[in-house]
Amino acid sequence: MSPATSAAAAVSVMAVAPQAYLVVGTILFAIGLAGALLKRNALSIFLSIELMMNAVNLLFLAYARMRGDAAGQMVVFFVIAIAAAEAAIGLAIFVALFRARQTVDVDKINFLKW
Amino acid sequence: MNGELLVFAAASAVAIVSALAMLFQKTPVRSVLSLVVTFFALAVLSVLLAAPFIAALQVIVYAGAILVLFLFVIMLLNLTQEAAEKETRVVHRFLSVMGVLALGGILVGVTWKAGNPPVPITTSPNAIPVLGVDGEIPLLGRLLFTDYLLPFEALSVLLLLAVVGALLLSKRRFE
């Protein structure tokens, strides 16, 4: 099967409306945003940010499927790899912070605020 | 074709419900476990979107590595006693919920309106093959070492930096 026909087939076989994927992705993004704003534990905030990144990944995949182009999937690949690096650094920061302050509550870690 | 709709509905319901569970759980460990369920459901959605390789990455890297790292750190820090403290930020909570509802509503509306499929790039050499015909991994591998070679190499440097940085941060004493 040539790329052209397979791409046309890939676009046409979608039984679920592509917008449904976009809506699911944006709802998950909003939930992640709520977590990032409402949680007080720095680790939970970090976790919510991971959820937001995954929601955006879903949007990338949905658009890649709509367009029949693999570029969106490559972006998701890079996002996942960067998320791994980010998680390693972020968690190391929290461990160092906990050692210095004995807390990861963002209301108590406000020494950069004033 | 109804099967796809069924799987989509089930997977998105599981994803959204467990994401909400993540939001409302008081202890971080339970939040992480809820998010594992969300990520598995997102992997199912990825398969539906003709991206089985990304789905595998999702399960292996996100659910398998990153969230296990979270669990590890949460248990290392022993955060259980902080969960019981009472919530005092009433104004902050109200404004956050309002902001999230407004932004979420706008985003859902915009993506629903603007989400009509654009013209597919049927002539592109990067076109995604149909599920099960040839697989997308050869295509992604070829792209990774041709069009995306520079980002790929930069990524390897970034991962090395992350390893060194994490080591440095956990070794040093902050006062």
Interface residues (C-beta under 8 A of the other chain):
Chain A: M1 P3 A4 T5 S6 A7 A8 A9 A10 V11 V13 A15 V16 P18 Q19 A20 Y21 L22 V23 V24 G25 T26 I27 L28 F29 A30 I31 G32 L33 A34 G35 L37 L38 R40 N41 L43 S44 F46 L47 S48 E50 L51 N54 N57 L58 L59 L61 A62 A64 R65 M66 R67 G68 D69 A70 A71 Q73 M74 V76 F77 F78 I80 A81 I82 A83 A84 A85 E86 A87 A88 I89 L91 A92 I93 F94 V95 A96 L97 F98 R99 A100 T103 V104 D105 D107
Chain B: M1 N2 E4 L5 F8 S12 A15 I16 A19 L20 M22 L23 P28 S31 V32 L35 T38 F39 L42 L45 S46 L48 L49 A50 A51 F53 I54 L57 Q58 V61 Y62 A65 I66 L67 L69 F70 V73 I74 L76 L77 L79 E82 A83 E85 E87 R89 H92 R93 S96 V97 G99 V100 L101 L103 G104 L107 V108 T111 W112 G115 N116 P117 P118 P120 I121 T122 T123 S124 P125 N126 A127 I128 P129 V130 V133 D134 E136 L139 L140 L143 L144 D147 Y148 P151 L155 L158 L159 L161 A162 V163 G165 A166 L167 L169 S170 R172 R173 F174 E175
